[in-house]
Amino acid sequence: MAVQSAAARFLAKVKVGTPVPQRTSVIADTGSTICAFTCTGCRTCGQHLDANFDFSKSKTAEWVKCNRRGCDDCRMNYCAYRQSYTEGSSIEGFRFTDFVSLGDEFQENPPVKVQMGCHSRETKLFVTQKANGIFGLAPPKNKQPTVLMEIFKDRNHVNSAIFAMCLSSQGGLLTVGGFNESLNSAGVKWIPLSVQGFYSISLTKMVVEGGAEISGGFGHTIVDSGTTYTYLPERLYRQLKDAVKSYCESHNNCAAQGTSSTCWTVSGGSSLSSFPHIRVVFRDGVSANWYPSSYLYNRGGKAYCLGFESNGPVSETVLGATWMIGRNVIFDTQLSRLGMADAECPSFSQRPPGPTKVVSLDGSSRQAGQVLYLTAGVSQPIWRFIS
């Protein structure tokens, strides 16, 4: 259910192939399962941050034949894929296996052999966005293996089926195999998590500072980092928008000048702290604050707008990146629970150079010597770009 948007993207980097890995930038997306990106020979693909993956330069790349388990689309005896998104964009291509590792060269995370996708066609926002592709982190569907599943199986380097995302307004950190507790500024709160196709939770109400309560009708609720904004059913969206506006009208306009029903201009000496906190309440009464620094996004200069939208008549809720910003969100697939903690999530504004080292699959790098592995998991920065 990932919704592509022309706004901010949170991008991860993966290194693919041997002997010299090729870097590609992908959207970190907890709402889809496929890891796929542009490859050489794609005539409809756009210009992206990294060069298209060159299959011929990897000695370990192999196309997936149709007799492989989990192949749900066969073309010319090769396993294919096609993924469509809500706003109309799509990707399609062929599946292959190769070695992949998370992050940039300096992080020296271990390579794992996984199945990925090689784009032969992109449409709409996939053509114009900066990312080369998408890194699906959602639970597997139809027995189709995912990159995350394969990394979890690598017990030499990852010792738990847990991953965490800590997003800031300018990037963040993805940790696989655990979570970085040192980022947290408050304790972790846990709620039940369903891992059937999506990461689903039970949302009961939202309470705006000052007393306004929005409840009933949230419907099926998922956590989706690939969706830029947070989406609510139409009635609840209007109630929440009106509650924030009403709070500001009775509190000195939140030290800002309203320019529309969803946007404000914040004066030079002011901050977003005058806007109300929103308490998001889940099943069993567990709650987490949603701060204005997360639910408001910078539209440029001093302009800030609401980072939540209407999902129309659909009775479903998507907690997107604007809900995740400023908290360590922990996906514990072992115990089927979601952890949330206010956190100081890191920012990354400059990309390091691409890989140059020849990587050996026995766990060593000829140029750097022994690779340092993180036994509690592997981490990598997440970069934020505007498409």
N, C-alpha and C positions, 0 to 999 in steps of 0.2 A: 504494500500500500504506500510505497514511497512516492511523495509528490515532488516533482522537480520544480524548482523556482528560479527566477532570474536573480535572486538576491544572494546572500552569503552561502558559501559552501565550506564544509569542514573536510579537508583532504588529508589522506594518509599516503604514504609512499611505500611501495614494495619493490624489491629487487628480484628480477626473474631471469632464470637461465644460467648456463655455465659455458665456458669457464669464466668469462667476465660477465657478471650480471648486468642486466639492463634495467634502469629505473623507470617506473611509471607511476603517475599520480592518480589516485582513485578516491572517490567520495566514500567516506566511512559511513555505512548505511545499515542500521540495525533493523530496517524494514524490508530488506530483500536478502536473497541467499547467494546470488551469483557473484563471483569475482571475475570481471571481464574488462578488456581495455582494447584500444586501437592497435592494429597491427599493420605492417607494410602491405601494400596492395589494396587497401581499403580506399575506394574512389569517392565514397560519400562521407568519409570522416573529416572532421574539422581540424583546425590547427590548435594543438593543445600545449600544455606546459612542457611535456617531455616528448622525445621522438617516439614514433610508433615502434612497438616491439617487432624486432626482426627475427622471425622464427628460424631462419636459416643460420643465424649466428650462434644459436644455442645447441650444444652437442647433446643435450639431454631432453630436448623438446620432442614430444610424440603426439600425433593426432589420435583422438579417441575414436575407435571403431564402434559400429552400432551394436556389436555383441557385448559391449561393456555394461555392467549392472548400472541401472539408474538412467540409461539413455532414453529420454522420452520423445526425442525428435530425430529422425534419421534422414539424412540427405546424402545421396551418392555414396552410401555405405559409411558415412562419417556422422558422428554425433553432433547435432546442432543445437542452438538455443535461440529463443526470441523472447525478449522481455519488454512489455509495454507499461507505460506509466500514466497516472491519472490525467495529467494535462495534455497528453497526446504524443509525447516523445517516445522513442523506442530504440532498442539496440538488437542486433542479431549477428550471428556468426557461428563459428565452430569451436568445439571443446578440444582442449589439449592438456597433456600433463607435463609438468616441469618442476624444477626446484624454485621455491620462492622464500624470501625472508623479509621480515617487517623492517621498515625504517631505512635510514641512510647507512652508508658504509661505516662511519665512525662508531655506530652503535653495535656492530658486529653480532647481530642476532642470528641464530642458527637457521640454515635453510631446511625446508621440509618439502617433500615431493607431494604436490597437490594437483587437482584438476581445476582448470581455469577456462576462460573464454577469450577467443580472438575475434574482435569485431570485423565483420565484412560490410556492415552497414550501420549508420547512425542517422537519426532524424531529429529535427527541431532543436530543443535545448541541449541535447547531447552533442550536436555539431558546434554550437556556439560557446559552450562552457569551457572553462580552463582545464578542468580535469580530463585525463585520458580515458577514464572509465569509472567503474564502481566496485567497491569492496563490500559485498554483502555479508553481514554478521548475524542475520536472522537464523532461527532454528531451521534445520533441514526439512525439506518437503519431498515427498515421493521417493525416499531413500536416495536422493541425489546427494553425493558427498559435497561438503563445503570446505573452504580453506580453514575456517575456524575449527571444524571437527578434526581435520588432519593435524592441526597444531596441538589440539588437546591430547591427541594420541601420542605425541612425542614426549613420553615420560622421562626421557633423559634430560629435558630442558624445561618442561612445563609440568607442574605437579598437581594442578587442579583445573577443573573445567569452569573457570571463572574468568570473566574479562570486565574491564572497567573503562569508562570514558569520563574524562574530566575536561569539560569545554570552558574556555573563556571567550570573550568577545573577539579575541585575536589568536585563536588556535586552541591548543589543548594537548592532552596526553591520552594515548590508548595503551592500556596494559593488558596483556593476555597471560593468564595463568595465576591471577591474583589481582590485588589493587594496592595502590600506593597510599598508605594510611597517613604518611607525613604531609600530604596535601590537605588533609581535612582540618577544618577549623571548628568542627563540632562532631559529636558522636554519630555513628551510623544508625539509621533507622531502617528496619527491614519490613517488607510487606510481601505477601504471597505473589508469585509470578508464574503465569502459564507459559510454557515454551512449546506450544503446538502451532507451528507455522509462523507466529509472531510472538513478540514479547508483550503479553497482555496482563493488565492489572485491573483492579476494581476501584473505580473513582466514585466517591459518593457526593462530595460537595466542594465548593470553593467559597471562602469567606473573605470579603474585602475588608481591610482595616477600617474600622468605623461601624461595622455591623452588618452590612449588606451580604446576604447569603444566596448563593446560586446552587440549586440542588435538583436532583431528579432528571433522568433522561440522558445521562452521559453515554450510556450504551457501551458497546465493546470499545475498550480503551487500550491503545498500544503505545509503546515508547519507540520512537522512530527518529534516529539522528539524521537520516537522509531527508527528512522533511524540515525545511527551514523554519517555518512558523508552527505554532500550535493551533490545531483546528478543533472547533467545538460545534455541536449541533446549533442550528440557526438561533433558536430561542435562547439557549444558554449563552451564546456569543453576544447577543444583543443585551442580555441582562448584565453580563460581566463588563462589557464596554460602557454601558450606562452607569454602572456602579462606580467605575474608575472616574468617569467624567463628573458624576455627582460629588464624589469625594473632593475632587479638585475645586469644584465650584464653591464648596463650603470651607476650603482650606487655602485661601489666597491664591487660587488657580494653580496650586502646586508649584508656586514660584516660577511659573512659565506662562507663555502666551499661546493660547489655543489657536491653531490655524485651520483645523478641521475637526470632525468628530473623533478622529483617531490620531491626530498629530499635534505636537506642541513645539514651540521654539523656546529653548532654555537659555536664559541670559548668561552672559559670560561668567559672572561670579557665583552662579547657582549650580547645583548638582541635581541628580535625579532622586535624592533622598527625600524630597518633599512629596513624592508620589506614594500612594499607599502600598503596603505589603499585601499580598494575596496568600491566604493560607489554603493549601490544597490538601483535602482530607480524603484518605483512602479507607479501605475496609478495616474494621476493628478500631477505627478512630485514629490511626497513625496519620500524622500530618507533616507537611514540609512547607516552608515559606517560599513563595515565588516573589523575588525582589524586582523592583523597577529596573535595576541594571540588567535584568534578564528579559523581562517581558516587554521592555521598550528597546527598540533598535535605532541606531543612528542612521538617519537617512542622508546625512551629509551636513557639514557645518554644525549648526546648533539645533538642527531639526531632529526630533525623535518621534517615532510612531509606535503604535501598539503592535506587538509581535505575535498577536493571536488573531485568527480569522474565522469566518463562518464556514462550516462544512456543509452548508445547505440543509436540505431536508433529511440528510442521512443521520441516523441516530448512532453515530460513532464519533469517538474522540481520538485525536492523534496528539500525543505530547511530543512535540518536535524539538529541534535544537534550542529554540528560545526558552523552553522549559528546562532543558538540561544545563544551560550555561550557569556557571557559578556553583556547581555541585558535582561531587564525585558520584557517578551513577554506576552501581556495581551489579552486573548480571551474573548471578550465581546459578548456573544451569544444573549443578549437582543437587542442590537442595531446593530448587525451584523457588527462589526468592530474589527480590530486588532490593538492593541497599541504596540509601540516599544520605549524603552528608554534605553540608555546606563546606566549600573548599576554596582554596586559593589556587585555581587552575592556572598552569603556565601559559604564556603567550609565545608565539614564534612568528617572526615577521620576515626572516631571511632564510632562503633555502641554501643548504650546503651544496657543493658540487656533486655531480653524479659519480657512480662507482668506477674505479679503475683497477682494483685488485683482482687477481685470479683466485677464485675461491675453490678450495678443495672440499669434497663432500665428506671427508673423514673428520671434519671439525677444525680445520686449520686454514690459515691464510698465508700464502707464501711470502707476501710482503710484510705483513704485520706480525707473523708468528702465531702464537696460541690465541684462539678466540675466547673472549670472556663471555660466558653464558650466565644468565640470571636464573637460578634454580627456582625462584618463586614465580617466574614468568618472564615475558619479554615485553619491553616497552618501546613506544615510538612517539615522536611528536605528531600532532595533528595541526595542519596549517589551514588558515582561513583565507579564502580568496573571494573576491566579488566578481561574479560572472557578468 
